[in-house]
Amino acid sequence: MAGSAKTGEVAALIAEVALSGVFLYAGSLKALDPASFALSIDNYRLLPYPVAAAMAVYLPWLELVCGLGVLWPKTSRGALALLLGLCLVFSGAIASAWIRGLDISCGCFGADEAGRFSLVLSLARSVSLAVVCGWLFWRENQSLGQR
């Protein structure tokens, strides 16, 4: 049982570092070019452009702060909860665009991503990130109950 617990701890650490890296990378690309990100958000046709523009400025910094927060024990639960929520919203937006037949790129990794991933692959990635966030959040809550 001790070996199994150690394996789970190592897997969680790897997942935390990888998750942090993904959101630090994605957030930094979008923070460097908020105008392109605003257009990506607007392409989903879910929000008025002024709201999309405001989100394009705010969301990358939220991703950056949460990406760092995952690695700091005092903020990891909050960061994971926010990232889980973001991933679920992103998944819903991507699914909506796919269902409506929009021919757009997800915009998740800034302008660099244009044309590299279909919406289906972007949706799979977003759902996978949500699962990782949920698993790590669950582990954090379990460890709080054992203290």
N, C-alpha and C positions, 0 to 999 in steps of 0.2 A: 504494500500500500504506500509506503514511503517513496518508492521509486515512481509510482504512478503520480503522486502529488508533485514530485520534482519535475516530471515530464510535463505536467500541466502548467507548472510555473514557468518553465522554459518556453513552452508554446505561447503562453500569454505574453511573456516579455517580447518574443519575436513578433507577435501580432501587434503589440503596442507600438514597437519601433516602426514596423512596416506601415501601420495605419497613420502614425504621426508623419512619416515621410511622404505618404501619398497626399495628405492634406496640406503639408507644408509646401510641397511641390505645386500642387494644383492652385492653392491660394496665392503663391508668389507669382505664378504665371498670369493669373487674372488681375492681381493687384498692379502689375506692371503695365497692363493695358485695359483699364476699365471701360474705355469706349468700345472696344471690340466685344468685351464681355456683355456690355449693355445691349449691343445688337444681338448677341447670342440669346440673351434672355428674352428680348423682344420677339425673336423668331418663333418662340413657342406660342405666341399669340394668346397668352393667358392673363397678362397684366397691361395696364396702360404704360406707355413709354416712360413717363416721369417716374413711375414706381420701379420699372426695370432699371432705369439709370441709377436710382438711389440704391437699389439692391446690388448693382454692379460695383458700387463703391464700398458698400458695407460687407457683403458676403465674403469676399476674399480675405478680409481682415479677421472675420469671425473664424474662417477656416484656419488661418495662421495661428490665431490665439488658441483655438481648440487643439490644433495639431501639437502645439507645445504643451498645452494643458494635460494631454493624455499621458505625457511622460513625467509629470510632477504629481506625486501621490496625493497631495492636498487638493488638487483640482481635477484629478482624473475622472471621478464620477460625473461631475458637472460637464466636463468636456465631452465625455462619452455620450452622455444624455443628449447634449446639443448636436453632436455629430450624428447620432442615431436619428434624431428628428430631421436633420438636414438631408440625410440619405433617403429617408422615407419620402420627404417632399420632392427631392430630386427624382426619385424613382417614379412617383406619381406624375410629375411633369413630363418625364421621358416617355412613360407609357401613354400618356395623353397624346403627345405628339405622334407617336408611332401609330396609335389607333386612328388618329385623324389623317394619317398618310402624309404628314409633313416631311419634306425632304430637307432636313436640317442636320447639322452636327450638334452634338450634345452641348458643347461649350464648356465641359467640365474641366478641361485642361487648357483653357484659353484658345487662342487662334491657332496654335500648333496642331491641335487635334482635328481641324477641319478636314473632313473626308476620309479620315483614317479608320473610324469606327462607325458601324451602322448603329442606329438607335437601339436595335435589339441587343447588340454587344454592350452598348453603354448602359442599358437597363440591367443586364446581367451583372455588370461591374458594380453598379450602384446598389443593387440588391445584395450582392456579396459583401460590399463594404458595410451595409446595414447589419448583416448577420454578424460580422466580426465585431462591430460596435456593440450590438446586443449581447453577444457572448461575453465580451470583456466587461460590460456594464453589469451583467448577471454575476460574473466572478467577483467583481468589486463588492457588490451587495452581499454575496455569500460570505466573503471574508469579514465584512463588518459584523455580520451576525455571529461569527465565531469568536469575536474579541470579547 
